[in-house]
Structure formats: C-alpha cells, structure tokens
Amino acid sequence: PQYLALAGGRVLASDPAGCPGAPRQRGLAGLGALAQEDLVRLVDEEDSRPLQLLDAKHDELVQDCMSLLALSAREACNRTSWSLDALSSTLEVLDGFLVRVYAKIHGAAGAASYGRVACAFGGAGATLLLRGDICAAGASDGVPPRTKEALVALEAHGTGELSRVKGYGHVYDELARWHLRAGWEPLPAEHSLVESFPSCFPGGQEAVREQGRCASCWAFAAASALSASACAAGDGRRAEVS
C-alpha cells in the first residue's frame, strides 16, 4: 500500500486497503459497540503490547484522565473531599488513546490508597475504568501488593529521569559525547587483569583478607577493588588500600 499507519503492532489505516473485504480491526473509536468486558480485558493486557511512557505529573492526557475521574466521582456520589497524585502512566494508541494511570488516591479523613485508573479517549467520547466502587476509592488499595510496593518506592525515590517518556526523547541531545577515533583497535571480547598483571594477583587470585567480626565486607570489597586497580595502574607494583 502507498500509506500504512501502525501502532502497537496493529494496522490503524492503509490506503489502498491491505485486505479488501476484511473487517477493520476495532479500536477505541468504536466504544459504543465495544462490550464493557472487552474493554476491561483490553486494559488488563498491558504487558502483552508495547506501551509508551507518559510524564505522569504534566502530560495533558494524564491530567484529562484524572479530571474525568474526579468529575465522575462528583457526579456519582458527590465526592469532592479527595485529591489524586499520578505516579506512573502509559499510553497505547488503538484508534484512539488508552491511558493507564497508577495513582495515589487521598480520600476523606486522611485515608489514602493506591489504584489504577484507565481512560479510553476515542471519537467524541471517553470511558473511565476503575476497579471497585468509585465512591469508596481511597478506602482500600486497587492494585496487588507488589505493585503497591513499587508505587510506594517510586513515590519516595523517583529519579525524575524522563529520557524514555513521550516528548522527552531528545532531552540528552545537548550533552557532550565521546567519539571513538578512527584507527583505534576495537575492544577485546574479554580482558583479565590477572593475566595482564600477574604480580598484582599472587597465586592467580586477589589476596584474601580477614575481617574478623567487624561486619565490614563492603569496605573490604571496595578496598580490594581499589588495590587491584592501583596495582594495575602502577604496572604491577603492589598497592594496598585499607
């Protein structure tokens, strides 16, 4: 075909049609005809297809999804005393946008829980999917324990690294790069300091040191690595780091 649009391994459109007479694969644009259980299954299959990471704090699709959740809660049960912190989000393009958001939900009386929200934007409408009763959101977690552990760790120790997030693919383009000069020999498949600097490793191995009951294996490991590197840098002259 002269024109072919792909996303997530699926054919979105082709001109001329790739398979004349075959029904076009239904995506989110046909939400009206898509059964609820089919949409739920589609959301749960997040590990079976490639997804794109979104900036959970600033992406407009994530903000729209969170607004849709807040609006739905207000209309369904007049809930206004809560707030949402989006922690992680992904995007999948399927004739529309399927946004999955893992968030911390702050409910009434200081209660908080972790849950997954999915928003399907397609055509002129949007569909919200949330496990459990939206009026009880914040009272209990809506994700497995291991997922909650990961979200708690992400909340406490997020690095802010965005190079793999949609819209930030070129964030490191301006950083200095080291280029291998022409004529340099390629790196060997393997290299052994023991063979190159045998005097640094009597008996063919690093010296074994006794730490006693000090519980300082971490210090001994670092000192041994520094000693071996210093010896190699000194052309085989033994160096002890303690």
N, C-alpha and C positions, 0 to 999 in steps of 0.2 A: 504493500500500500504506500501511497505518497505521504500519508500522515498517520502517525501512530502515537497515541498517548498512553503511557504506562505509569502505574503507581502501585507499590507493594506487590509487584509481580502480577498485577491484574491489568487487563486491557480496558482502558476507560473509553477510548474512542478510536476509530480508524476510518480512513476515507481513501479508497472505497472500503466497504465492509470486509473484514477479514474472512468471515464465514457467512456468505449470503443465506438468509433464511433462518439462521440460528438466533435464538433469543439473546438479547444483550444482557450481560451479567448485571444483576440488580444491585445497586448500591444504596446509599443513604437518600438519594433523590426520591426513591420510591417508598418513603417511610409510611405513607398511608396504606400501602399494600403489604408492608413487611410486618409479619406477626411479632408480637412482643417477645415471645420466647426465642425467635430467631435473632432479634436484635440483642438480647441478653447474651446469647451464645456467641455472637459476633464480638461483643465487648470482652467476654471471658477468654477469647482466643488471642490474647495479646502476646503470647510467647511463640505463636506459630507464624507470624509475619513480621517483616522488618518495620520498625516504628521510628519516628523522628522525635527527638527530644525537644521539648519546649522550655523556655525560660518561665518557670512556674511563678515567679514574682512579678513579671512585667508583660508577658505575652498577652495580646488582646483577646485571643481565643480563650485562654485560661480565665481571664477576667470576665468574659461573657458567660462562661460556664458557671463560675462562682455566682455571678449576678442572677443567672437562671435558677440556681439552687436556692438562693435567698428569696427570690420572688415567689418560687413555688411553695416554699415553707410559709411565707407570709400569707399566701392565698389559701393554702390548705388548712393551716391551723393557727393563723395569726401570730406566727413566731417572729419576733423582732429582736429578742434579747440573746443574740448569738453573733459570733464572728467566725471567719474562716481564714486559715493560713494554708495556702497551697504550698506543698513541699516538693512535689515531683509531678511532671506531666509529660504526656506523649501525644503525638498527632499521627493519625492514619488517614490517608486520602482514599475514599471509596465513593466516588460520585458525590462527594460532599466532604465534610470534615468530622472525623470521630476523635474526640478529645477525651483522654482519660486523665483524671487528676487525683492524686493521693494528697489528702489534706488533713489538717488537724482542725476539728470542729469544736468550738467553745460554746457550750450550752449554758443553761441557767445555773445560778448558784455556783459558778466556778467550775462546773463539770466540763470535761474535755475528753474527746475520743479521737481515734484515727479511722478514717474511712476512705473509700474510693468512690468518686463521682465520675460518671461518664455523660458526655453531652454529644449528641449527634446533630450536626447542623447540615441541612440539605434542603434544596429547593427554597421554599418560602417559610419553612418552619424549623423547629428544633425540638428534640426529645431529650428529657433528662432521665437518667437511670441511677438509682441509689439503692443499695442493699438495705433492707429494713424499712421501718416506718420513718418517713421524713420528719414527722412531728416528734419522734423520740431520738432524732440524731443528736449525738453528743452524750447520750447516756451510756452507750457501750460501743466497743470497737467493731468496725465492719470489715476488718482485714484479719488474716491469720496472724498468730503470734510472731512468727519470724518476719513477716512483712512489717509489723508494728515495731519490732526491734530495729529494723533497717531505717524506718522513718524517724524513730527517736534519735538514732545515731546521726542521720542526715540533718536533723533539726539542730543538733548540738554541735556538730563538727563539719558543717557544709563548707566546702573549699571555695565556692564561687567560680570554679573552673567552667567556662562556657564554650570552649572551642568546638564541642560536638553538638551544640544546641543550635536549633534553627535560627538563622540570622546572624550567627557569630562565627561562621566557618572561616572567616579571614581575620580573626582577632589577633593572630600572631604574625600576620604578613610583614609587619614593620620591624620585627625582631631581627637582630643580626644573625646570619647563618654562617656556618663554617663549611667551606667547599674544599673537597679533596683535589689537590693539584694534579694535573696530568703528569704521568710518568711515575707516580708513586706506585709501589708494589701493593697489590691487594692484601688485605688482612688474611692471615692463615686461618684455616678451619679450626685449629686448636693451638693452644700455647701453654707450655708448662714452665713455671718458674723453677720448679725442682730440677728440670733438665737443663735450663739455661744458666742457673746459678746454683750448682750443686753444693758449693761451700756454705750457702745460706741454709741448707737443709741437711745437716749431718744425718747419715743413715737413710737419706731419701725421704725424710719427713720433717715436719715442723717439730721443734722441741716441745715436749710435754711438760707442762708446769703444774705444780701442786698448789691448789688454792685453799686446801685445808677445809675449815668450817666457816670460811669467810662469806660464802654465798655470793661470790663476785665473778661468776662465769662470764658475764657480759663484759667486764673490764679485762679479763684475761683474753677473751676472744679478740677484742679491739686491739689490745697491746700486741698480740701475736701477729695480727694482720699488718700493723704498722711496722713491727720489727722486720718482717719478711720484705715489705716494700722498701724500707730504708736500706736493707742489705742489698737488694737488687739494684737500687738506685746508686749504691756505692760500689758497684762492680764486684760484689761478692764479699765485701767487708762486713763482718757480723755487726749487728746493731741490736741492742736490747732496749726495749721500751717498757717501762714499769710505772 
